[in-house]
Amino acid sequence: MVKILAIGDFHGKFPVKLRKKIEKEKPDLIVSVGDYMPFSLRKEFFEYSYGKEKELWEVVGKKKYKEAILKDLKKGEEVLKKLDKFPVPVFTTIGNYDHPDIIDCFDLENVKNQTGKIWKWAEQDFFSPKIKKYKNIKRFEYKSVKFKDFVFIGGYGFTFPGHIKSKNYKKYKKKLDKLFKKFRRENRNRKVIFVFHNMPYNTNLDKIRAEDAPKEAKGEHYGSKMIRRVIDRNQPVLGIGGHMHENQDKCKLGKTIVINTGAAEDGKAAVIEFDEKKGEVKEIRFVK
């Protein structure tokens, strides 16, 4: 039996109570879906920038924006330090708050034309140099990692359903298709686990229910169409994601069990006990 602790959406917080629960569970492996950093300017973003043709730094000013990002980055790294201290491997994708350089559902040049101004400092990959310092934490978006007989395939899944005809969508979906093809035998034996940040599109796990969500988004399904299509086509034994804090739960897509870990900042996670000989999930317990 293998015990996996699935966790994510820290946003600069890793409650002591949650860390103690993890120590008590003694997992064999920790799988994280990212979002280590908080977003200090979240309120300003949704008020002045969301759905508008203005970058946030244009609204609040470069100085305030830079100070906020560096502060958020420091808090995100504090979480990494704590996670790195656990005596088991940590496999992770990153989240949208970690300023990823992955654009897997639309073509960036089109967006740049719409938003206008570009500030190179704000476009840089802030998080990669930080996470590389922690040797116990292995990052694997659009790659694979192994643990015992298991293969973990990492996706990402942008923060909205995506433009399925865009070049980037096709490019990154092709990467996932190749990985699943490479590990076809392991997948057939129920030993492939798919990890991503956003939830698959159109399930009970990707509907926006948060009280502070923008009015135009409430009640909408905002999961990733790419993640959904990859699951529907390949049917891995397990899919692990997060992003939608309000939807800690599980569902089934065909033969695939999909889990939303809930937000670590709220003390939430999921414990998965897996019978590796039979290729079966034996138990899922949500930490609340």
C-alpha positions, 0 to 999 in steps of 0.5 A, spaced: 500 500 500 502 506 498 500 513 501 500 519 497 498 526 500 495 531 495 496 538 497 496 545 493 493 552 493 498 554 499 498 562 497 503 563 502 500 559 508 502 552 511 498 552 517 502 548 523 495 544 524 496 542 517 503 540 517 502 536 524 496 532 520 501 530 515 507 528 520 501 524 523 499 521 516 506 519 514 505 519 507 510 515 502 510 521 497 507 528 497 504 531 491 503 538 490 499 542 485 502 549 486 500 556 488 505 557 493 505 564 492 499 569 495 497 575 490 497 581 494 494 585 489 488 580 488 483 585 489 486 591 485 486 585 479 479 584 479 477 591 480 481 594 475 484 589 470 480 583 470 477 583 463 479 589 461 485 591 456 490 594 462 495 590 465 495 591 473 502 594 473 499 600 469 493 601 474 497 601 481 504 603 478 510 599 477 513 601 484 507 598 488 507 592 483 514 590 484 514 591 491 508 586 492 511 581 487 517 581 491 513 580 498 509 575 495 515 571 492 518 571 499 512 568 502 511 563 497 519 561 498 517 560 505 512 555 504 517 551 499 522 551 505 517 547 510 515 543 504 522 541 503 523 539 510 518 533 510 522 526 509 519 524 503 519 526 496 515 532 493 512 532 486 509 538 484 506 542 478 506 550 479 500 554 479 497 560 476 499 565 482 507 562 481 507 566 475 508 560 470 511 561 463 507 556 461 501 558 456 497 552 454 491 554 452 491 561 448 496 564 443 500 570 447 501 574 441 494 575 440 493 577 448 499 582 447 496 586 442 490 587 446 493 589 452 498 594 449 504 595 453 509 590 455 514 591 461 519 586 461 520 585 469 513 583 470 514 578 464 520 574 467 519 567 470 520 569 478 519 562 481 523 557 477 530 560 480 527 559 487 524 552 487 530 549 484 534 550 490 530 545 494 532 538 492 527 534 495 522 538 491 521 535 483 517 540 478 514 536 472 509 540 468 509 536 461 514 531 464 514 525 467 516 522 474 516 515 477 515 513 484 516 505 485 511 502 480 507 509 479 508 514 473 506 521 474 505 525 468 504 533 470 500 538 466 498 545 468 491 547 465 490 555 465 485 558 469 480 558 464 477 553 459 482 555 453 482 556 446 482 549 443 484 551 436 490 556 438 497 554 437 499 553 444 493 549 446 495 544 440 502 544 442 501 542 449 496 537 448 501 534 443 506 533 449 501 530 454 499 525 448 506 523 447 507 522 454 501 518 455 503 514 449 510 513 452 507 510 458 501 506 455 503 499 458 503 502 465 497 506 464 493 500 462 496 497 468 493 502 472 499 505 474 499 512 471 497 518 475 495 525 472 497 531 476 495 538 474 493 545 477 486 547 474 480 542 474 478 538 468 472 542 465 465 541 466 465 537 472 462 538 479 469 540 481 470 546 476 464 550 477 465 557 480 462 558 487 466 563 491 463 568 494 468 573 492 468 571 485 467 576 479 459 576 478 460 575 470 464 568 472 459 566 478 456 559 476 460 558 470 465 552 469 472 554 469 476 548 468 481 546 463 478 543 456 485 540 455 485 537 462 478 534 461 480 531 454 486 528 456 483 524 461 477 522 457 482 520 452 487 516 456 483 514 462 489 514 468 487 511 474 487 518 478 487 525 477 489 530 482 488 538 481 486 544 485 485 551 483 478 551 485 478 552 493 471 552 494 470 545 491 474 540 495 471 533 493 472 527 488 468 525 482 469 520 476 470 521 469 469 514 466 474 510 470 478 516 472 477 518 479 479 526 479 480 529 486 480 537 488 485 537 494 482 543 497 486 549 499 492 548 504 492 555 506 485 553 509 488 547 512 485 542 507 489 536 503 487 529 501 490 522 503 490 517 498 491 510 499 493 506 493 494 498 492 499 498 487 499 491 486 491 491 484 492 498 481 486 501 485 485 507 489 483 503 496 481 510 500 481 517 499 480 521 506 479 529 505 483 533 510 479 539 512 
